[in-house]
Amino acid sequence: MPLPNSGRIPELLLDTSVVSAFVNAQMQPIEEAAFRQIVEHAQRGQLSIYASTITREEIDAIPLAYRSSHLREYETLARLRASQTEWIETNAESPDVGKLVNHTAYLALKAALKDENDARLIFQAKMAGVHTFVTLDAKTILNRASVIEGLVGVQVQSPSQYFSTTLKSA
């Protein structure tokens, strides 16, 4: 699996909501046009678009009759490696030695977001050094964009926001 390119070109992590809306032809026209521009930039090597292993988990939950088209789109994207949200503390000097501990950034995201998978996706972007998360989820993610950026430094934008703020000037 490829790793993020450390900022040589813009990079973003794509939310499952974007993949699903694209496959199901359920994007608003402005979002679809922006997403197509994003994809064109990626095809020209001017942008890296990543998917997450969490996106694959969510696609695997789609009824089998509808899953293959989602998987086709998912397979065209580079993937980020999973990031550990919890572990057993092994540092003998830690007061938590032997206990299950969670990453503080993940805990902050879990507290700020309603959906645990949303927290996991954005945490994965943060840990991989990808500073932009593109989603269509207005009710539970986009409305918390400034909170998320303040917590973990990941910008949350819709495809049209990303296109107008990042790609249009490129």
N, C-alpha and C positions, 0 to 999 in steps of 0.2 A: 504494500500500500504506500502511495506517495505521501510525503510529509509536506506541510505547508511550505511555501517558498520564502518565508521570512521577509516579506514585504517587497520583493523585487518588482512585482506587479500587484495590483489590487487583488484581494481574495475575500471570499465570503463563504459562509456556511448557509446552505439552503434548508429551510424548514420543510417538513413533510407537507404542510399545508400548501406550499407552492407547487410541489410535485403533483399532489393530488388534484389541485384545481386545474393545473395545466392538462393533465391526462384526461380529466372529466369535462374539459372545455367549460369550466365554471369561473374563469377569471373575468373581472370587469375589463372592458376594452383597454383602458389606460394601463392597467396592470399587465395585461397580456402583451401589449405593445412594448412596454418597458422590459418585460421578461425576455421577449424575443431579442431585443437589443443587447441585453446582458449576455444571452447565449451566443449571439454573434461576436461580441467582444471576446468571449472565452474561446470560440472556434478560431479566432485570429491570434490567439495567444496573448491577448491583452488583459486577461483576467483569469483567475483560478476560481472555479466553483467546486465546493466540496459538499458531499453528503455525509451523513453520520450513520454509524452502525445502529443508532437509535431509530433513525428513519427506516432502516431495514426491518427492525422489530415492529414498527408501526405498520409497515406495508404487509408484513407477514400476518398481521391481524385482520387484514381486509379479506372478505369472502373470496374463495378461490376463483370464482367466475370472473372477478374484476381485478385480480392481483397481477396478472401477467403484464398488462399495459403499464402499471406502476413500476414493476420490476425492470421493464425495458428502459424506462427513463432513469431510474435509479442507477442502473448499470453503466450509463453513459457518464456518470459523475465520478470524480476522484473521491476517495473516502478518507476521513480522519480516523485515526486509531482511537479506540475507546480510552477514556480517562477514568482512573479510579476515583470514586467519590468517597470510599471508606476503606479502612485497613485496620489490621491489628497493630497497635503501637508496640514496637520492639525496642525503642530507645530506653535503656535501663535508667537513664536519668530523668525521664519524663514521669510526671505523676500519673499519667494514663497508661503506663506500661502494662501490656497484656490485655488492654481494653480495646473494644471496637471504637474507632474514632472516625469522624467525617471531616472532609475538607471544609474549611470555614467559608470559602466562596460558594461552595455547593449548598451549604446550610443557609446562607444568605439568599441565594436564588430560590431555594425551596420555600423560604418564608415569604418571599415577594411574589411568587407565582402560584396560581391555583393548580397547575398540572405538573406532576413530577417529571414527566418526559420533557416538558418545556425547559425545566430547570436543568435537566441532564444535558439537553442539546446545547444550551447556552454555556454551560460549564465546560462542555467538550470544546467549544469554540475558544473560550478563554484559555484553557490549558494547552491548546494547539497553537496559540498565538494568532488566531484568526479574529480580527477585530470587528467584523461585521456579520450580523445574522439577518438574513432576509426571510421575511414571513408575510403571510396574508392574515394572520390571526390577530384581528383588531381588538377583539373582546378580552383576550387574556395576555397578550404579549405586547402588541404595538402600543396599547394604552399605558404600558409600564416601561416604555423605552427609556425614559430619562432615569428612572429608578435603577433599571438594569445596568445602564452605562455607568451610573454612579457607584454601583456595587462592585462590578467586575470589569469595567472598561470596554465592554462589547457594545457597539452601536447596533440598535435594532431598527430596521427599516423595511418598508414595503418595497416591491420591485420598482415602483415609480419613484419613490423617495431615493432609492439607491441610484437609479439611473440619473435623476436630475441633480443629485448632489455630488456624485462621484464620477460617473461615466460621461455625462454630457460635456463636462469641461476637459475631459482627457483627450 
